[in-house]
């Protein structure tokens, strides 16, 4: 009896920390106490390594519009392997924070996601007999930042190809995620994207591979797939832990301990690793029986070099979106390319501002993300390239009777 009592005592002592934490978690949920972010629109505490915070200028723009700041960061959730992902079933109104204040409200658009946290309709995994399936991988330009969900180039490309080939069943799966680097794209393709059994894969990464962060993404990834990442995955489900993290990060930020953009910090990915990630994605697509296709987006100058090098090494077709969109500007300015909706852009910015900033013909105010006219042009260019691939030629050729 004495031994049993002592054993019970030691068990209670060992279990005391867990019982204490469970009591705190219960109290937090009972009184519905929320993390600081949900109350004051601060940057979520789990972005403790500036994975999404990015450059100071971007944070300052968002901070100047607290409602936009909260809406923007509320679209994400922590993810052990991908660092973060878009929340499922979203319908969040956002505006172009880089647009002139006088017209910003008129730039409002709806960020939408499906039940998996991706743009576009629900599409099942697995083989798809009789269907030609295109998987679009990329960052915010592929997601369709700043345009409605049916105005991004993957969605428009599906409609264009279906119109051109009425006898074919064509599906486009859009796995674009705002802010993703080529490393996150590689992980997403290998872990989720190829489950859709695509016939063709488009890849559009690089714009987010040049941020200065405290720790390179590949280092963070290796830690996250270890046992410590498993522990953090459990902790992130705890509201008490979220509140604790919020308080800790707030204190660190107040003391200047959490910063971004420091020239002394390493690049999150960098050009060499970016090229390696892109080459690996091409290999993974081909191993799965899919044709690959590169699409540059928002990668001016040297930022596009990793993709160009990867395209040359792997003999992969590359669509230069910047060249395509800028080449279209002169014709658009004089009313060319009817039906592309230029009147809608003129109504937004006015002819005077568009004459001063010609890029507004095809880009948002950041001169990086395509506007809905830019997405139309890009959809046509990608559709043209898709038609030239071996997989599309096979799928579009009717079987000859024996």
ROSE-250303 format. One record per residue: residue in one letter; z negated, y, x of N, C-alpha, C in turn. Coordinates in steps of 0.02 Angstrom, whole numbers, plus 50000, padded with zeros to 5 digits. Layout:
<pts>
AZYXZYXZYX...
</pts>
This chain:
<pts>
X500004994050042500005000050000500005006350043X499595006150097499545011950141500215013050176X500525007450198501175008050232501695010850184X501675008750122502155011250073502055018650060X501435020750057501275027850047501525032050105X501405029550167501635033250225502395033650227X502735028150210503465028150208503725033150158X503405033350099503605038150048503505045250072X502955046450109502815053050136503345055250185X503545050650230504065052450279504735053650244X504875049850192505495050950156505505057750122X504925059750095504885066350063504965071950115X504675070950174504745075950227505475076450249X505805070650256506515070750277506955073850224X506775072750161507185075250106507035082450087X506485085150114506275091850095506815097250104X507165097450163507685102650170508225102050117X508435095850103508955094850053508715096949984X508095095149968507815097049903507755104649897X507565107849953507505115149954508185118449941X508705115849975509375118649966509635117449896X509495111549869509705110149801509355114649750X508725116249764508355120849721508665127849722X508855130049783509175136649788509845136649752X510235131349762510885130949728510795130949653X510295127249628510165127149557509975133949530X509555137549567509335144149545509925149049544X510355148749595510935153149598511385152049538X511505145749521511945144149465511605145649398X510945144349394510585145649332510605153049314X510515157449364510515164649351511205167749362X511715163449374512405165649380512485171249432X512195170149490512255174949545512925173649580X513315178949591513985178149620513995180749692X514475178249732514575180949799514755188349795X514615191849849514715199149849515435201049831X515925197149853516625198849841516765199649766X516465195149726516605195349655516305201449621X515855204949656515545210849626515825217349653X515955217649719516125224149748516835224449777X517245219349766517945219349787518025219649863X517545217249900517615216949973518085211249991X518295211050054518695205450078518265199150074X518505193650047518095187750039517775185550104X517165183150103516805181450165517115175650202X517485171150167517755165450203518335167450248X518575173650242519095176050288518735178950349X518315174750380517905177150435518275177350501X518885174650503519275175050564519935178750553X519935183050505520495187450492521145183750480X521095177850453521705173950440522155177650390X521845180850341522235184550292522145192150299X521635194250335521485201450338522045205350372X522365202150423522935205150456522765211850489X523265216050494523175222350530522745227250491X522425231750529521975236650499522335241050448X522975242650461523355247050416523415243850347X523545237350345523615233850281522945233850244X522405232650280521745232650247521575239650221X521755244750259521605251550237522005253450174X522635251150171523035252550111522725249350050X522515243050058522205239550002521535242649984X521155244550035520495247350023520535253949985X521105257449994521195263849958521305262649883X521455256549865521535254649794521105248549781X520445249649769519985243949762520195238749712X520505240849656520715235949607521265231549636X521735234549673522275230649703521985225949757X521495228449794521175224349846520875218049816X520505218949763520175213149732520695208449702X521195211249668521715207049639522075202949693X522225206249749522595202849802522205197049830X521585198249852521205192949883520955187749834X520935189449770520725184549721521255179149709X521855180249736522385175249727522315169449776X521865169849823521795164649875521135160849868X521145154749895520535150849901520535147249968X519935145649992519865142350057520155135350054X520465133250109520735126450114520585123850184X520335117850187520115115050251520695114350301X521265111850279521815110350325522315115950331X522405119850278522895125350279522565132150288X521905132250296521505138350303521405141850236X521935142450197521895145250130522515143150092X522495143750027523085142649986523035146849924X523575147549887523565151449825523195147549772X522825151049731522475147849675522975145549622X522815140149587523265137749534523225141849471X523775141549432523805144449365523625151949364X523915155649410523775162849414524265166949373X524035172449349524465177649320524105184249335X524215186849396523845192649422524315198549430X524165204249398524595210149407524455213649473X524995215349509524935218849573525455224449575X525335229249620525825234549631526015234649705X526545238149720526765239049790526345244649820X525845242949860525385248049887525735252649937X526325250749961526695254950008527165259849973X527235259049908527665263649870527325270449865X527715275949858527415282549850526925282649791X526355285949799525835285849746526105287549676X526575292149673526815294349608527185289049569X527445284049603527825278849567527505271949574X526935271649607526645265149622526525261049559X526285264249506526125260449445526755257349416X527325260549427527955257849399528215251949439X527905250449497528115244649537527725238349517X527325238849465526895233249447527305226949431X527055221349457527375214749447526825209649437X527005203749415526515198549400526585192849450X526045191749488526035186149534525825179949493X526255174949492526125168949453526155162649496X525725157849481525755151349514525705145849462X525935139849481525885134149436525235130349448X525165124449422524535120749427524375118449498X524865118849543524745117049613524635123149657X524695129049628524605135149667525245137549700X525825135449675526465137549703526865141249649X527365145149669527785148449619528265143449588X528515145149530529025140949499528745135849451X529185132149418528975127249367528665121149398X528355117149355528055110749377528615105749391X528585102649450529075097549468528695091649498X528845085749475528475079749497528675077649567X528205074349601528355071349666528835065549658X529025062849715529355056349716530115056649708X530435050849710531155050249703531385053249636X532015055549636532275059049577533015057049568X533135051049546533825048649538534255053449496X534845054949523535315059149486535175066549493X534675068549533534495075549541534575077449614X534905083149626534935085849694534355090849701X533885089249746533275093249751533245097149816X533115103549810533045108149867532315110249873X532035109649932531345111749945531365118049986X531095123549959531085129949994530395131150023X530345131050089529715132250125529745139250155X529195142950151529205149650180528575153550164X528595159950181528015164250171528135168750109X527905174950112527915179250052528615180850028X529105181250073529795182750051530065177050010X529895170750028530105164949989529705164449925X529055165949928528645165949868528925170849817X529165176649842529425181749798528955187549790X528655189849846528185195349844528525201649817X528225204649767528465210949740528985210349684X529185204149667529665203149612529385198049563X529665197949504529445193149454529625186049475X529285181149446529345174249469530045171349460X530445174149415531135171649406531635175849444X531395180349488531835184649526531855183049601X531475178049624531485176449695532105172349711X532305172249775532935168949791532945161449778X532395157649785532435150549766532605149549692X532285153449649532415152849577533125154849561X533355160449590534035162849577534555158049606X534405155049663534865150249694534975144149649X534425141749619534485136049574534955137649516X534875143549488535305145649432536025146349455X536125149249514536795150349540537155143749553X536815139149586537125132749601537255128749537X536805129149489536905125649426537495128549388X537585135049393538175138249361538825136149395X538805135849462539405133949499539585126549490X539085122349479539205115149474538875112549410X539185113849353538875112049289538765104549279X539115100449318539015093249310538445090449351X538115094549391537565092249433536885094249405X536395090049417535705091849402535385094149467X535185100449469534925103549530534225106249517X533755104549561533065107049557532885110349623X532545116049617532295119449677531535119749672X531205117049723530475117249728530285122749777X529925127749753529735133349795529015132449818X528915131149883528245130649912528095136549957X528385142349942528235148349979527515150549966X527155152450019526465154750012526395161250052X526155166450019526085172950051525645172550114X525885175150169525485175550230525515169550275X525865164250256525855158150296526235158950362X525945155950413526265155550479526685149250483X527045148450538527435142350546526995136150553X526395136950581525935131250586525725128950516X525535133650474525335131850406525925128850368X526525131450380527115128650349527245121450371X527145120250435527245113450461526755108550429X526125110650424525615106350394525775105050320X525975110450285526135109750214526735105250204X527245105950245527845101750238527665094450248X527285092950301527135086050318526655082850268X526175086750242525665083950199525855084050125X526245088850104526405089550033527145090250018X527495094150058528185095750042528645089750038X528595085150087529055079550089528915074450033X528345075150000528205070749943528685072049885X529015077849885529495079349833530165075949845X530235072349901530845068749918531455073249913X531465078749951532025083449946532665080749979X533225083249954533875081849986534025087150039X533735093050031533835098550078533195102650082X533035105050142532445109150152532645115750185X532455121350154532545127850186531885129950217X531915132950276531315135050313531365142450329X530855146250310530855153450322530165155750345X530045155150411529395157050439529505161350501X528965164350525528985168350586528685175250578X528725178050518528475184750507527725185250518X527365179750506526625179850512526375176150574X526805175450624526625171750685526415176350742X526315182750728526215187550783525565191650775X525095189250736524475193050726523965191450780X523585196450800523035195650848522405193550811X522145187850831521555185050797521055182550849X520425181550829519925179150877520075172150904X520445168050865520555161150885521245158850863X521645155950908522305153450888522255148450831X522755148350788522735144150729522715136750745X523065134650799523055127550815522365125150836X521985129650869521295128050888520865127350825X520945132050779520575131750716520745125450676X521375123650677521595117650641521275111350669X521265110850735520955104850766520215104350748X519885110050743519185109950723519115107950650X519565110350609519505108950537519635101650519X520045098150559520165091150544519625086650573X519155089450609518595085650636518035085050584X517485081950603516925081050555516615087650535X516655092750580516375099250561516765102350504X517425101150504517825103650448517645100250383X517485093850386517275090250326516625093050298X516175094850343515535097850322515665104650290X516095108550321516245115150293516585114550224X516985109450215517315108350150516795107250095X516265103650112515725102450064515335108950052X515185112550105514795118750098515165123950057X515825124150063516205129250027516185128249952X515945122449930515855121449858515195124149833X514765126049879514105128649861514125136149851X513895138449794513875145649781513345148949824X512795145449837512275148249881512555149249951X512955144649975513265145350041513755151250042X514125152049988514595157649984514225164349988X513655164749953513265170949954512975172150024X512725166850054512455167350123512995169750171X513595166850166514145168750209514345175950198X514345178050134514525185050119514035189850152X513395188450148512895192750178512965192850254X513085186950284513145186550356513755190450381X514325189250348514935192650370514885200150359X514565202250305514475209450293514065212550349X513555209050372513145211650428513555211950492X513955206750505514365206550565514885212150564X515195213250506515695218450502515375225350511X514775226150484514435232550493514265233850566X514145228450603513995229150674514605228950718X515195228650688515815228550727515965221950758X515645216550736515745209950767516375206550742X516625208350682517215205250654517765210450653X518265209550695518815214350700519465210550702X520025214250697520675211150704521135215950739X521675213350766522165217550798521995219650868X521455217450896521265219150964521775216251012X522045220551057522555218351104522315212851151X521665212251158521385207051202521365200251167X521445200051102521405193851066522055189851073X522025183351066522645179251070523055179951006X523695178151010524115177950951523925171950908X523965172650844523795167050800524255161050812X524895162250824525365156950840525765158650903X526125164150901526515166250959527195162950962X527655165751002528355163451002528465156251023X528115153951075528235147151099528005141951048X527415142951021527155138250970527555138750905X527785144750890528195145750830528835141650835X529165141950891529775138050901529625130550896X529075128450927528895121350925528765119050854X528425123250814528295121450744528945120850705X529405125450716530035125250680530455119150698X530465117550763530825111550785530515105250754X529845105050752529505099350722529665098750648X529715104350612529885104150541530595101550530X531045103550575531735101050569531735093450578X531365091050629531315083850640531025080150581X530495082950551530175079750493530655079450434X531035084850423531505085050367532045079850376X532325079550436532865074750449532605067550446X532015066350472531725059650468531645057350396X531535062250351531455060650280532125060250244X532675061250280533335060750250533585067150219X533285072850237533485079250208533855083550258X534345087250235534685092150277534245098350285X534185101150345533785107150355534225113450357X533925119050340534265125450340533765130950354X533895135150404533455140750421533665146950382X533165150750359533285157250326532805162250358X533075167250393532635172350422532425177250367X531815179350370531565184450323531025188550357X531105195050356530585199550380530405198150454X530915196550495530805195150566531285199450608X531165205950612531615210250650531545209150725X532085210350761532065210250834531845203550863X531375203950910531155197850946530785193050901X530555195250843530195190750799530635185050773X531285186250772531755181050748531945176150803X531775177650866532005173550921531775166350918X531135164850901530935157850896531365153750848X531545156750791531965153150743532675152250770X532925157350804533605156750833533615151350886X533095151050927533055145950979533005138950948X532595138450897532505131950863533165129850830X533525134550801534165132950769534665130450820X534675133750878535145131750931534965124750958X534325123450968534115117050997534235111250949X534185112550884534235107050835534905107050797X535355111650816536005112150781535905112950706X535455117550688535305118750618535625125350595X535975125450538536255131750513535715136950502X535885143250514535405148750506535715154350466X535355156650416535565162350375535165168450397X535505173550420535195179650444535135184550385X534565184550352534495188550292534545196050307X534275198150364534305205350380535025207650387X535445203650421536145205450430536505205650362X536345200750319536675200450254536475206450210X535835207950208535595213250164535815220150189X535775221350253535975227850280536725228950274X537105223550281537825224250273538025226150202X537595224450154537755225850084537585232950063X537185236450102536945243050081537505248050068X538005248750112538525253750099538875252650032X539045246450015539385245049951538935246449892X538295244849899537825246149844537755253649832X537765257649885537665264849878538225268149839X538825265349842539385268349806539525264649741X539035260749720539105257349655539455250749658X539515247849718539835241349724539395235849698X539665229749700539305223749678538995224849609X539415225649557539155226949489538715221149466X538245222849423537805217749395537205216249438X537115219749493536555218149537535945222449521X535985226549469535395229949446535195236049486X535675239449520535495245249560535185250749517X535415251349455535145256549410534395255949403X534145249949404533415248949398533045251849459X533345251149517533025253849578533075261449579X533655264049557533735271349554533235274349506X533125271049450532625273449402531925273549432X531795269149479531135268649509531035274049563X531515274649608531425279049666531785285749660X532345285849624532755291849620533285291849675X533865294849660534425294949708534245298549772X533855303949766533685307949826533295303749876X532775300149851532375296149897532785290249924X533215287449883533625281849907534145284149958X534375290149953534835292850003534465293950069X533835295950064533435297050124533225290450156X533105285450114532895278850139533375273550111X533945272450144534445267750118534195260550111X533685258750149533435251950146533165250150077X532995255350037532735254049970533255250749925X533885250749946534405247349907534255239849902X533965236949955533875229649958533165227449974X532735232149996532055230450016531545234149973X530935231549973530365235149945530205240949992X529695244849975529515250750015529285248950085X529095242650097528885240650164529475239350211X530085239550183530705238350221530695231550256X530375226850223530305220050250530455214950196X530095215150140530195210350086530805212450044X531235207750027531805209549984531565211749915X531905216649886531785218249816532215213549773X532235214549708532585209649666533345209649680X533615215349703534325215549723534415211549787X533945212549835533975208749897533925201249884X533495199249838533425192149822534075189449791X534425193449751535055191149723535565189949778X535615194549825536085193749881535905187749923X535265186949936535035181349977535155174649942X535035174449877535145168249839535875166149843X536325170849839537035169249844537215166549913X536935169749966537075167550034536795160550047X536185159250023535885152650033536265147349993X536475149049933536865144349892537515142549927X537845147549957538465146249994538335141350051X537785142350087537615137950143537445130950119X537095130450063536905123850036537535119850020X538035123249992538655119749973539015116850033X538875119450093539215117050153538855111350187X538275109250160537885103950193538145097050173X538055092150218538285085250201537965082450139X537315083650130536975080750071537255083450007X537435089850005537705092749944538405090149931X538785089349986539465086749978539445079749948X538965075649970538905068849943538695069049870X538215073349855537945073549786538445076449737X538875080949759539335084349713540005080849707X540115075549747540745071849744540685066249691X541085066449640541025061249588541225054449616X540895049249591541065042449612541745040549586X542145037649630542815035649611542785028749578X543135027749523543145021149491543485016049536X543235009949536543535004649576544145001749541
</pts>
